[in-house]
Amino acid sequence: MKGTSVQRGTQAASRRIPLLIAALAAFTPALASTAPQAAADENSCQAVQLTSVPAPVPVLDWSENLGYDRQGNLWVARIMRSEVQRFDRSGQLTAVVGVPFPGAVRLGPDGWMYVASGAVPTNLIPGTRNGAIVRFDPSVDHPAAQPFSTGLGMPNGMGFDAAGNLYVADSQLGVLKFGADGVLDPAWTAAAPKNFDLADGVNGMTLNGLTVAGEDVYVTVTASLTGRVLRVPIAAPDHAEVAADLLPQAATALPDDLTAVGDTLYATTTAGQLVRIDTRTHETCTMLTGQPLTAVAADPNAPGELVLATESGDLLRVRAEH
């Protein structure tokens, strides 16, 4: 199954090249030296319990994203190594798949794993088309990545809807929609939010994390003035609205990845917070503070538990106390 290339870019971004400097800075915050801990201010949620799996080589093993396959194996995107690693339920490394600068790792409706490739800030430069979506069979001993769609900018966050369509947060091109055959939906994509699209609530640039919850796509805006999370209705992508602003609840914010569990979103920030968002009330609270967090996934093997990826490469496990 081979997709088509993305041909159109974001004209607005080409007029704002100097602002790429700010976006690059958002991707390289200083690593925090403090250990993660439960938040304890008036905007905090319940305390969380933590376990940690240290990175084999800190920073070089930067864990950009993560996701689970149908067998319950955890796949971790090691962006500095340009590979995606498979860990079984006991935590043993069992496979490695080469993917250039991997971002989001998502289980597709066909049982294959889909990975955003090219999640590197140089791909923010207008006109570059080095990004791609690749896929592989996670059940074999030696998986190999195959192209699904090419010609993207800087793809990072991804998610599937119930119909099998794939949505991609491309930090250069905006929110993209692909059919199950890998072909871009041009009409939907043209109507969806782009960088600096103030009419759709994009008060910044570098759309980054993405998750699908029911009939909505949720997207983070990393280089945002308010730490913004957007809600994009699948049926009306030109009617995006603000799902939540993480500032000042999440300190300096810089929202990265997010995942949905029921009516709740869990968002990570490169400033070091795990933030819970109620999609019904738009209320937010900080669950965790510590080292820069890059991604979050719900563990299907342990309901109620989340696994967090970090810039250091450590993998953190948390559970909210109810």
Backbone torsions as a table, in degrees:
resi	resn	phi	psi	omega
1	MET	NA	112.2	-173.4
2	LYS	-118.7	132.4	-178.0
3	GLY	-94.5	-178.2	179.1
4	THR	-106.1	161.3	-178.9
5	SER	-77.7	151.0	173.3
6	VAL	-83.3	123.9	-173.5
7	GLN	-102.9	-23.9	-172.8
8	ARG	-102.5	147.8	-178.4
9	GLY	-113.4	-162.8	179.4
10	THR	-112.5	105.2	-176.9
11	GLN	-63.8	-33.8	-179.9
12	ALA	-60.5	-38.9	-178.5
13	ALA	-64.7	-35.1	-177.3
14	SER	-66.4	-21.0	178.4
15	ARG	-88.8	0.6	-174.6
16	ARG	-130.2	38.2	-177.6
17	ILE	-56.6	-40.8	179.9
18	PRO	-57.2	-28.1	-178.0
19	LEU	-75.7	-6.1	174.5
20	LEU	-63.0	-28.8	179.6
21	ILE	-58.7	-41.8	179.1
22	ALA	-65.3	-37.6	179.7
23	ALA	-66.4	-39.9	179.0
24	LEU	-62.5	-38.2	179.4
25	ALA	-63.5	-32.3	-179.6
26	ALA	-67.3	-20.3	-177.8
27	PHE	-93.9	-3.4	-176.1
28	THR	-131.6	52.4	176.6
29	PRO	-69.6	154.8	178.4
30	ALA	-66.3	140.7	179.0
31	LEU	-70.4	129.8	179.4
32	ALA	-72.4	144.6	-178.5
33	SER	-96.3	-9.0	-177.5
34	THR	-84.7	149.2	177.3
35	ALA	-74.7	147.7	178.1
36	PRO	-59.5	145.0	179.3
37	GLN	-150.8	158.7	178.3
38	ALA	-65.4	139.8	178.1
39	ALA	-70.4	150.0	-174.4
40	ALA	-138.2	24.0	177.2
41	ASP	-99.3	-174.0	-175.0
42	GLU	-69.3	-16.2	179.2
43	ASN	-99.0	12.5	-176.8
44	SER	-86.7	156.6	176.0
45	CYS	-94.1	-161.1	176.1
46	GLN	-64.2	156.2	178.2
47	ALA	-64.2	156.3	178.5
48	VAL	-122.0	149.4	173.4
49	GLN	-96.3	141.7	-174.1
50	LEU	-123.9	141.0	161.3
51	THR	-128.7	157.6	-175.6
52	SER	-139.0	137.5	171.9
53	VAL	-110.1	106.9	-175.8
54	PRO	-63.3	148.2	175.6
55	ALA	-68.7	139.5	176.1
56	PRO	-56.4	-45.6	176.7
57	VAL	-131.6	103.6	-176.7
58	PRO	-52.1	140.6	179.9
59	VAL	71.9	-50.3	175.8
60	LEU	-59.2	-32.5	177.7
61	ASP	-96.1	24.7	174.8
62	TRP	-38.7	122.4	179.2
63	SER	-97.9	101.9	-175.0
64	GLU	-77.5	-33.7	-177.8
65	ASN	-161.7	174.0	-178.0
66	LEU	-163.9	156.3	179.3
67	GLY	-166.1	163.0	-177.0
68	TYR	-108.2	145.8	172.9
69	ASP	-94.7	-177.8	-176.1
70	ARG	-68.8	-21.8	178.8
71	GLN	-85.0	-1.5	180.0
72	GLY	85.5	10.3	175.5
73	ASN	-78.6	146.1	178.6
74	LEU	-97.4	128.9	176.7
75	TRP	-109.1	128.1	-175.5
76	VAL	-119.4	126.5	177.1
77	ALA	-83.6	113.9	176.6
78	ARG	-99.7	93.0	-169.1
79	ILE	-65.9	-36.0	-179.1
80	MET	-70.1	-25.9	-179.8
81	ARG	-95.3	-6.9	-176.3
82	SER	53.1	52.3	177.0
83	GLU	-153.0	157.5	174.9
84	VAL	-116.2	128.7	-173.7
85	GLN	-109.4	140.5	177.2
86	ARG	-102.9	130.8	176.4
87	PHE	-120.7	133.1	177.9
88	ASP	-80.1	-177.8	-174.1
89	ARG	-66.4	-19.3	177.6
90	SER	-88.4	-2.4	178.9
91	GLY	90.5	9.4	-179.8
92	GLN	-85.5	136.9	175.8
93	LEU	-72.5	122.6	-173.9
94	THR	-121.1	-12.1	179.3
95	ALA	-164.7	155.3	177.1
96	VAL	-135.9	132.3	178.5
97	VAL	-120.9	126.2	178.1
98	GLY	-74.9	123.4	176.8
99	VAL	-143.4	121.1	-179.6
100	PRO	-61.5	120.9	176.6
101	PHE	44.3	66.4	-175.1
102	PRO	-71.8	143.2	173.6
103	GLY	-111.0	-120.8	-176.0
104	ALA	-60.6	144.6	175.6
105	VAL	-123.1	116.4	-174.0
106	ARG	-133.1	141.9	174.3
107	LEU	-77.2	125.4	179.1
108	GLY	-89.4	166.6	-178.8
109	PRO	-66.1	-16.9	178.1
110	ASP	-90.5	2.7	179.7
111	GLY	88.1	-5.2	176.7
112	TRP	-86.8	159.5	176.2
113	MET	-96.1	136.1	179.1
114	TYR	-112.6	137.0	-175.0
115	VAL	-131.9	133.5	171.5
116	ALA	-77.8	130.0	-178.6
117	SER	-117.6	134.0	-179.9
118	GLY	102.6	26.0	-179.6
119	ALA	-81.4	66.4	-177.9
120	VAL	-131.8	139.1	-172.4
121	PRO	-58.4	-25.4	177.8
122	THR	-62.9	-21.7	178.1
123	ASN	-79.4	2.2	171.6
124	LEU	-78.1	-17.6	-177.2
125	ILE	-62.6	122.7	-177.7
126	PRO	-53.6	135.3	178.9
127	GLY	96.6	-19.2	177.5
128	THR	-73.0	140.3	-179.1
129	ARG	-135.8	55.5	-178.6
130	ASN	-95.1	-7.6	-177.4
131	GLY	-80.4	158.6	-179.2
132	ALA	-158.0	165.5	168.0
133	ILE	-114.8	128.4	178.2
134	VAL	-119.7	165.5	-178.5
135	ARG	-145.4	155.7	177.8
136	PHE	-154.9	159.3	178.1
137	ASP	-83.7	112.6	-175.5
138	PRO	-77.1	-9.1	-173.4
139	SER	-87.6	-12.3	-177.6
140	VAL	-87.2	163.6	-177.7
141	ASP	-67.7	-37.2	-176.7
142	HIS	-129.5	78.7	-177.9
143	PRO	-64.7	149.1	176.3
144	ALA	-133.1	134.7	-177.0
145	ALA	-72.6	139.7	176.3
146	GLN	-123.8	146.1	-179.8
147	PRO	-69.2	139.6	174.4
148	PHE	-111.8	-45.1	174.6
149	SER	-153.4	139.8	-177.1
150	THR	-124.4	175.2	177.5
151	GLY	80.5	22.4	178.1
152	LEU	-86.6	172.6	177.4
153	GLY	-87.6	-94.7	178.0
154	MET	-124.8	77.3	179.8
155	PRO	-70.7	141.9	178.4
156	ASN	-139.1	-75.9	-178.7
157	GLY	-77.4	150.3	179.4
158	MET	-149.8	159.9	174.8
159	GLY	-168.5	151.7	178.7
160	PHE	-106.2	145.7	171.9
161	ASP	-95.0	179.0	-175.4
162	ALA	-66.0	-21.5	-179.7
163	ALA	-87.8	-2.1	178.9
164	GLY	91.6	5.5	175.5
165	ASN	-75.9	146.0	-179.4
166	LEU	-107.4	131.1	176.9
167	TYR	-111.7	136.8	-175.5
168	VAL	-128.3	131.3	170.5
169	ALA	-90.6	105.3	179.9
170	ASP	-101.2	116.5	-173.6
171	SER	-65.6	-17.0	174.9
172	GLN	-96.5	-43.4	-170.1
173	LEU	-99.2	-15.4	-178.7
174	GLY	104.3	-157.5	-179.0
175	VAL	-88.7	126.2	-176.1
176	LEU	-115.1	151.0	175.8
177	LYS	-126.0	131.3	178.2
178	PHE	-122.9	144.1	172.7
179	GLY	-76.6	175.9	-179.4
180	ALA	-64.3	-16.4	178.4
181	ASP	-91.1	3.3	179.0
182	GLY	84.1	6.4	-178.9
183	VAL	-90.1	132.0	179.3
184	LEU	-64.6	138.2	171.7
185	ASP	-90.4	98.6	-171.9
186	PRO	-67.9	-36.3	-178.1
187	ALA	-67.9	-47.6	179.7
188	TRP	-62.4	-45.1	-177.0
189	THR	-63.7	-39.4	179.4
190	ALA	-63.0	-31.2	-177.4
191	ALA	-86.1	-16.3	-174.7
192	ALA	-78.1	162.4	-177.4
193	PRO	-59.7	146.2	175.6
194	LYS	-128.1	171.0	175.6
195	ASN	-55.9	136.2	177.4
196	PHE	61.9	19.8	179.6
197	ASP	-82.1	81.9	-173.2
198	LEU	-62.8	-29.8	179.5
199	ALA	-63.3	-27.7	178.0
200	ASP	-100.9	12.9	175.9
201	GLY	84.2	10.7	-179.4
202	VAL	-85.4	92.1	-177.1
203	ASN	-92.8	50.3	-179.2
204	GLY	167.1	-150.1	-178.8
205	MET	-145.8	-178.2	-176.3
206	THR	62.2	67.3	168.5
207	LEU	-60.2	133.1	-163.4
208	ASN	-130.4	-83.8	-179.1
209	GLY	-77.1	153.5	179.6
210	LEU	-151.4	139.9	172.1
211	THR	-144.6	152.4	178.0
212	VAL	-109.4	130.2	178.1
213	ALA	-132.8	105.5	-179.8
214	GLY	64.2	-118.7	-177.6
215	GLU	-97.8	15.3	-175.9
216	ASP	-129.9	149.7	170.8
217	VAL	-108.6	131.1	176.6
218	TYR	-110.6	134.4	-174.1
219	VAL	-134.6	139.3	174.8
220	THR	-95.0	149.4	175.4
221	VAL	-115.0	99.7	-172.0
222	THR	-63.8	-52.5	-179.5
223	ALA	-88.5	66.3	-177.1
224	SER	-113.5	150.0	179.1
225	LEU	-70.9	-20.4	-173.7
226	THR	-127.4	8.9	-176.2
227	GLY	66.2	53.6	-167.2
228	ARG	-82.5	142.6	168.9
229	VAL	-120.6	127.5	-177.5
230	LEU	-102.6	149.0	168.6
231	ARG	-109.2	122.6	-179.6
232	VAL	-115.3	108.6	178.4
233	PRO	-63.1	129.6	-180.0
234	ILE	-61.4	-36.0	-178.4
235	ALA	-77.2	-15.5	-177.1
236	ALA	-148.1	73.8	-175.3
237	PRO	-64.2	-15.6	177.6
238	ASP	-87.0	5.9	178.8
239	HIS	-120.0	45.1	177.0
240	ALA	-66.5	152.6	177.7
241	GLU	-143.8	168.6	-178.8
242	VAL	-77.4	122.2	174.0
243	ALA	-84.4	-37.5	179.0
244	ALA	-170.7	151.1	168.0
245	ASP	-113.9	124.4	-172.8
246	LEU	-82.5	-14.5	176.4
247	LEU	-88.2	142.7	-0.5
248	PRO	-90.0	3.2	-175.7
249	GLN	-57.6	-33.4	-175.2
250	ALA	-110.6	41.2	175.5
251	ALA	53.5	-118.5	-177.0
252	THR	-86.3	-2.0	174.2
253	ALA	59.4	-108.0	-167.8
254	LEU	58.9	64.3	-177.3
255	PRO	-63.2	142.1	-177.7
256	ASP	-117.2	-98.0	-176.0
257	ASP	-96.5	169.4	175.3
258	LEU	-159.0	160.0	176.3
259	THR	-141.8	158.2	-178.4
260	ALA	-113.7	135.9	173.1
261	VAL	-131.6	102.0	-175.2
262	GLY	64.7	-129.2	179.2
263	ASP	-90.8	11.7	-177.0
264	THR	-114.1	135.1	170.8
265	LEU	-104.2	142.2	171.5
266	TYR	-116.9	121.8	-176.6
267	ALA	-119.9	140.0	175.2
268	THR	-102.8	153.0	176.4
269	THR	-128.5	147.3	177.7
270	THR	-75.0	-3.5	170.5
271	ALA	-86.2	-5.3	171.4
272	GLY	104.8	23.7	179.7
273	GLN	-118.3	148.2	165.1
274	LEU	-106.7	121.1	-172.7
275	VAL	-118.7	134.8	176.1
276	ARG	-98.9	134.6	-178.1
277	ILE	-125.1	126.1	174.8
278	ASP	-88.0	113.4	-175.5
279	THR	-70.0	-17.4	179.8
280	ARG	-83.0	-41.4	-175.9
281	THR	-103.5	-13.5	-176.3
282	HIS	69.6	11.6	178.5
283	GLU	-76.9	145.4	179.6
284	THR	-125.9	154.5	173.5
285	CYS	-152.6	149.5	-177.1
286	THR	-92.2	121.3	-178.9
287	MET	-91.2	-28.4	-169.2
288	LEU	-154.6	142.6	172.1
289	THR	-132.0	150.8	180.0
290	GLY	161.6	-133.7	-176.5
291	GLN	-73.4	158.5	-178.9
292	PRO	-55.4	129.6	-178.5
293	LEU	-107.5	136.8	-174.6
294	THR	-110.9	-25.7	-175.6
295	ALA	-161.2	163.2	179.8
296	VAL	-145.6	141.5	176.7
297	ALA	-140.8	141.9	174.0
298	ALA	-79.9	133.2	-178.5
299	ASP	-82.7	113.1	-179.8
300	PRO	-69.9	-16.4	178.9
301	ASN	-84.3	-14.0	-176.8
302	ALA	-143.9	83.5	-178.8
303	PRO	-51.7	135.4	-179.7
304	GLY	93.1	-7.7	-179.5
305	GLU	-107.8	146.0	178.9
306	LEU	-120.1	147.0	172.9
307	VAL	-114.3	132.5	-175.7
308	LEU	-113.8	139.9	173.1
309	ALA	-98.7	153.7	-175.4
310	THR	-135.9	162.2	176.5
311	GLU	-67.9	-30.1	178.0
312	SER	-71.0	-22.6	-176.0
313	GLY	103.9	-11.5	176.5
314	ASP	-62.4	148.9	173.0
315	LEU	-111.6	124.9	-175.8
316	LEU	-112.1	141.3	176.9
317	ARG	-115.9	130.8	-177.8
318	VAL	-133.3	153.5	173.3
319	ARG	-139.8	131.2	176.0
320	ALA	-74.6	140.8	177.0
321	GLU	-91.7	118.0	179.8
322	HIS	-105.6	NA	NA
